[in-house]
């Protein structure tokens, strides 16, 4: 049962987003808290767009980063378990933790800056790398995270709420947590759990991108997970 839940963690992300939206609507929050809660909800919508519907981000992300995707799915640097770990760790560290550390202005800024990094990655880097005008995650990154961050900065920049040190600390915080999430020994240890490798159904969502590259062939990929198997 747990194996199946982890493999489809991105579907649970939609319910997390809805729960956060309800918390936001029911409480009295500061401007910074509202921005963080909205961001926490939107980042989970973002996860669903990348992995759930339309999905296909994992193959596309590996193609852009590595230029060639290994035919053996077991050798990929991420699986469903490490993807769940990485994305949720990042969401907690960058969006949830600052709710409880209001004096850490740089931590709030990290959540805001990350939206613009997502904008650059999805609008420029991934689209160029995949020869496409759209990639999974673009809509929620541009129409969600970036809009909220821009709205927030329009209100706080004139007040000189942040300084250059806050920006440097925010970038460092993003970098540290990205490493912990996707490059650290923890991530590699979780990726080594091959029973959590991606299923054929997961990767088929990227078929429209795979077809754009003559050197890649979905039919050559092997050692998929059985999407129906349990523990």
C-alpha positions as CSV (number, residue, x, y, z in Angstrom):
1,X,0.0,0.0,0.0
2,X,2.7,2.5,0.9
3,X,4.6,1.8,-2.3
4,X,1.5,2.7,-4.3
5,X,0.9,5.9,-2.3
6,X,4.5,7.1,-2.8
7,X,4.3,6.4,-6.5
8,X,1.2,8.6,-6.8
9,X,2.2,11.3,-4.2
10,X,1.6,14.0,-6.8
11,X,-2.1,13.3,-6.7
12,X,-2.2,13.9,-3.0
13,X,-0.6,17.2,-3.7
14,X,-3.9,18.5,-5.0
15,X,-5.6,17.8,-1.7
16,X,-2.7,19.5,0.2
17,X,-3.2,22.5,-2.0
18,X,-6.9,22.6,-1.2
19,X,-6.3,22.2,2.5
20,X,-3.8,25.0,2.6
21,X,-6.2,27.2,0.7
22,X,-8.9,26.5,3.3
23,X,-6.5,27.4,6.1
24,X,-5.6,30.6,4.3
25,X,-9.3,31.5,3.9
26,X,-10.2,30.8,7.6
27,X,-7.4,32.6,9.4
28,X,-6.1,36.1,9.9
29,X,-2.6,36.3,8.4
30,X,0.0,38.9,7.8
31,X,1.0,39.8,4.2
32,X,4.1,37.6,4.4
33,X,2.1,34.7,5.8
34,X,-0.5,35.0,3.1
35,X,2.2,35.0,0.4
36,X,3.8,31.9,1.9
37,X,0.5,30.0,2.3
38,X,-0.6,30.9,-1.3
39,X,2.9,29.8,-2.4
40,X,2.6,26.5,-0.5
41,X,-0.7,25.8,-2.2
42,X,0.6,26.7,-5.6
43,X,3.8,24.7,-5.3
44,X,1.7,21.6,-4.8
45,X,-0.5,22.5,-7.8
46,X,2.9,22.8,-9.6
47,X,3.9,19.3,-8.5
48,X,0.7,18.0,-9.9
49,X,1.1,19.7,-13.2
50,X,4.7,18.3,-13.5
51,X,4.0,14.7,-12.5
52,X,0.2,14.2,-12.6
53,X,-1.6,16.1,-15.4
54,X,-0.4,16.7,-18.0
55,X,2.8,15.2,-16.4
56,X,5.9,14.1,-18.2
57,X,8.3,16.4,-16.4
58,X,10.6,13.7,-15.1
59,X,11.7,12.5,-18.6
60,X,11.8,16.1,-19.8
61,X,13.8,17.3,-16.9
62,X,16.4,14.5,-17.2
63,X,16.7,15.2,-21.0
64,X,17.4,18.8,-20.4
65,X,19.9,18.2,-17.6
66,X,21.7,15.1,-18.9
67,X,21.0,15.5,-22.7
68,X,20.4,11.8,-23.0
69,X,18.1,9.7,-20.8
70,X,19.4,6.2,-19.8
71,X,17.2,3.4,-21.3
72,X,17.3,1.6,-17.9
73,X,14.8,3.4,-15.7
74,X,16.4,1.8,-12.6
75,X,19.5,3.9,-13.3
76,X,17.7,7.3,-13.4
77,X,18.9,9.7,-10.7
78,X,15.4,10.1,-9.4
79,X,12.5,7.7,-8.7
80,X,9.0,8.3,-7.2
81,X,10.4,8.1,-3.6
82,X,13.2,10.6,-4.1
83,X,11.0,12.8,-6.2
84,X,8.4,12.9,-3.3
85,X,11.2,13.5,-0.8
86,X,12.9,16.3,-2.8
87,X,9.8,18.2,-3.7
88,X,8.1,18.0,-0.3
89,X,11.4,18.8,1.5
90,X,11.7,21.9,-0.6
91,X,8.1,22.9,-0.1
92,X,8.4,22.5,3.7
93,X,11.8,24.3,4.0
94,X,11.1,27.2,1.6
95,X,7.4,27.8,2.1
96,X,6.3,26.3,5.4
97,X,9.2,27.0,7.7
98,X,9.2,30.8,7.3
99,X,5.6,30.8,8.7
100,X,7.1,30.1,12.1
101,X,10.2,32.4,11.7
102,X,8.7,35.8,11.0
103,X,11.9,37.6,11.8
104,X,13.8,35.8,9.1
105,X,13.0,38.2,6.3
106,X,15.4,36.4,4.0
107,X,13.5,33.2,4.4
108,X,10.3,34.9,3.1
109,X,12.4,36.4,0.2
110,X,13.6,32.9,-0.7
111,X,10.1,31.7,-1.4
112,X,9.6,34.9,-3.6
113,X,12.9,34.5,-5.4
114,X,12.3,30.8,-6.1
115,X,9.2,31.7,-8.1
116,X,11.4,33.7,-10.5
117,X,13.9,30.9,-10.8
118,X,11.0,28.6,-11.7
119,X,9.9,31.1,-14.3
120,X,13.3,31.1,-15.9
121,X,13.6,27.3,-15.8
122,X,10.2,26.6,-17.3
123,X,9.8,29.5,-19.7
124,X,13.4,29.5,-21.1
125,X,15.6,26.5,-20.1
126,X,13.1,23.6,-20.4
127,X,11.3,25.0,-23.4
128,X,14.6,25.5,-25.3
129,X,15.8,22.1,-24.1
130,X,12.6,20.3,-25.2
131,X,12.1,22.3,-28.4
132,X,8.7,23.3,-27.1
133,X,6.5,26.2,-26.1
134,X,5.1,24.3,-23.1
135,X,6.6,22.0,-20.5
136,X,4.9,20.5,-17.5
137,X,4.9,23.0,-14.7
138,X,5.0,26.1,-16.8
139,X,1.4,27.3,-16.2
140,X,1.5,27.1,-12.5
141,X,5.0,28.6,-12.4
142,X,4.1,31.6,-14.6
143,X,0.4,32.1,-13.9
144,X,0.6,31.2,-10.2
145,X,4.0,31.5,-8.3
146,X,5.4,34.3,-10.4
147,X,2.2,36.4,-10.2
148,X,2.0,36.1,-6.4
149,X,5.7,37.0,-6.0
150,X,5.3,40.0,-8.2
151,X,2.2,41.2,-6.4
152,X,4.1,40.9,-3.1
153,X,7.3,42.7,-4.3
154,X,5.2,45.6,-5.7
155,X,4.0,46.1,-2.1
156,X,7.2,45.7,-0.1
157,X,10.0,46.9,-2.4
158,X,9.1,50.6,-1.9
159,X,9.3,50.1,1.9
160,X,12.9,48.8,1.7
161,X,11.8,45.8,3.7
162,X,14.7,43.7,2.2
163,X,18.4,44.4,1.7
164,X,21.2,42.8,-0.4
165,X,22.2,40.6,2.5
166,X,18.6,39.2,2.6
167,X,18.9,38.4,-1.1
168,X,22.2,36.6,-0.7
169,X,20.9,34.6,2.2
170,X,17.7,33.8,0.3
171,X,19.8,32.5,-2.7
172,X,22.0,30.5,-0.3
173,X,18.9,29.0,1.4
174,X,17.5,27.9,-2.0
175,X,20.8,26.4,-3.0
176,X,21.2,24.5,0.2
177,X,17.7,23.0,0.2
178,X,17.9,22.2,-3.5
179,X,21.1,20.2,-2.8
180,X,19.5,18.5,0.2
181,X,16.4,17.7,-1.8
182,X,17.9,16.4,-5.1
183,X,21.6,16.0,-4.9
184,X,22.5,14.9,-1.3
185,X,23.3,11.3,-0.1
186,X,19.7,11.2,1.2
187,X,18.3,11.6,-2.3
188,X,20.8,9.0,-3.7
189,X,19.8,6.5,-0.9
190,X,16.1,6.9,-1.7
191,X,16.7,6.6,-5.4
192,X,18.5,3.3,-4.8
193,X,15.1,1.8,-3.7
194,X,14.3,0.5,-7.2
195,X,10.8,-0.7,-6.3
196,X,9.9,3.0,-6.4
197,X,11.2,3.5,-10.0
198,X,8.8,5.2,-12.5
199,X,6.1,3.2,-14.2
200,X,5.5,3.0,-17.9
201,X,2.4,5.1,-17.4
202,X,4.4,7.9,-15.7
203,X,6.9,8.1,-18.5
204,X,4.4,7.9,-21.4
205,X,3.1,11.3,-20.3
206,X,6.3,12.7,-21.9
207,X,5.8,10.9,-25.2
208,X,5.1,14.2,-27.0
209,X,8.6,15.4,-26.0
210,X,10.4,12.1,-26.6
211,X,9.1,12.2,-30.2
212,X,11.0,15.4,-30.9
213,X,14.3,13.7,-30.5
214,X,15.4,11.1,-33.1
215,X,18.1,9.8,-30.7
216,X,15.5,8.9,-28.0
217,X,12.9,6.1,-28.2
218,X,10.3,5.4,-25.6
219,X,10.1,1.7,-26.8
220,X,13.8,1.3,-25.9
221,X,13.2,2.1,-22.2
222,X,13.0,-0.8,-19.9
223,X,12.7,-2.0,-16.3
224,X,9.6,0.1,-15.6
225,X,7.8,-0.3,-12.3
226,X,4.4,-2.1,-12.2
227,X,2.1,0.8,-11.4
228,X,-0.3,-1.5,-9.7
229,X,2.0,-3.3,-7.3
230,X,1.9,-2.8,-3.6
231,X,4.5,-3.3,-0.9
